[in-house]
Amino acid sequence: MSKVRTGVSVVVPMFNENRVLPALIEELTRQFPSPKCEFFLVDDGSTDDTHGLATQLTKGDDRITTFSLPKNSGKGAALRAGVARTTGDTVLFMDADLSTSLDDVDNFLRRLKSSEIVIGSRSVAGAVVSRSSRFRSLMGRSFNTLMRLSTGLNIRDSQCGFKAFHGDVARLVFNLSENNHFTFDPEILRIGTALGYSIEEVPVTWAAGEHSSVRPVRDSIRCAFELIPLRFRTRQKRIQDLAARSKLPVPTPLTQKNEHESLG
């Protein structure tokens, strides 16, 4: 099968990631060798000079852009800033600690031929999960149950930090998003759904990071409270009105394109 890693924009949010940066940059350049790929490493106000080290390690590779937010604002804010700078036909975001393996990224990106949004999942058949404690897994399942009940999304794992989009879809969805913290994931999925875009959940190989900043209890409780207003804020009419006023391209959903082609 042909490679599908050309013209991909990869966005990586970073917070105090000094220890993983060498491996991250090596893996990105190995997996995405095409000169038509671009990378945005977004430092979310780190205190360990993540931005400085990233700039030093990527010096000489014009495909890689590093920049820093003025203060720690949250993963959603970092991703929004990075996605806004992308130009690729495909936008992929991933975690800096390489918790999701890139070895099967071609098959993952190939799913974008039939869906506008493809999300990595640790909870569907075929997923391989390691180094995750029983407590963390229980908290994850509990949060995702609450997420489905409160948002109406038919998603088994909204929080995996590995998602890909058609380029214009990503730029539009993130532009319309508001949440800066952990519920930005269900928010962008709700926005995509409100605009008629299809979402496919794909199994991934995932290993819990040894130095993860995620605190299962605290973050799950915070997310639960943030989920309460999410469904109202992302209701279909409001999102469609905001999209129409956004001055960004609003891609026609693939389902509508296919229906038009079949009628033609």
SULVENMO-V502424 format. One record per backbone hydrogen bond with DSSP energy under -0.5 kcal/mol. NH is the residue of the N-H (numbers start at 1). CO is the residue of the C=O. Records with the same first field share a line. If there is no record, write none. Layout:
# SULVENMO-V502424
NH->CO, CO
This chain:
# SULVENMO-V502424
8->5
9->90
10->8, 38
11->9, 92
12->40
13->94
14->42
20->17
21->17, 18
22->18
24->20
25->21
26->22
27->23
28->24
29->25
30->26
31->27
32->28
37->34
38->8
39->63
40->10
41->39, 65
42->12, 40
43->41, 67
44->14, 42
45->43
53->49
54->50
55->51
56->52
57->53
58->54
59->56
61->58
62->60
64->61
65->39, 63
67->41
69->43
73->71
76->180
77->180
78->74
79->75
80->76
81->77
82->78
83->79
84->80
85->81, 82
86->83
89->7
90->7
91->165
92->9
93->163
94->11
95->161
96->13
98->95
101->99, 205
105->102
108->104
109->105
110->106
111->107, 108
112->109
113->110
114->111
115->111
116->198
117->198
118->164
119->200
120->162
121->202
127->124
128->204
129->127
130->206
133->131
137->133
138->134
139->135
140->136
141->137
142->138
143->139
144->140
145->141
146->142
147->143
148->144
149->145
150->146
151->147
152->148
155->153
162->160
163->93
164->118
165->91
166->116
167->89
170->166
171->167
172->168
173->169
174->170
175->171
176->172
177->173, 174
184->181
185->182
187->183
188->184
189->185
190->186
191->187
192->188
193->189
194->190
195->191
196->193
197->192
200->117
202->119, 200
204->121
206->128, 204
207->99
208->130
212->209
216->214
219->215
220->216
221->217
222->218
223->219
224->220
225->221
226->222
227->223
228->224, 225
230->227
231->227
233->229
234->230
235->232
239->235
240->236
241->237
242->238
243->239
244->240
245->241
246->243
251->249
256->253
257->253
258->254
259->255
260->256
261->257
262->258
263->259
264->260
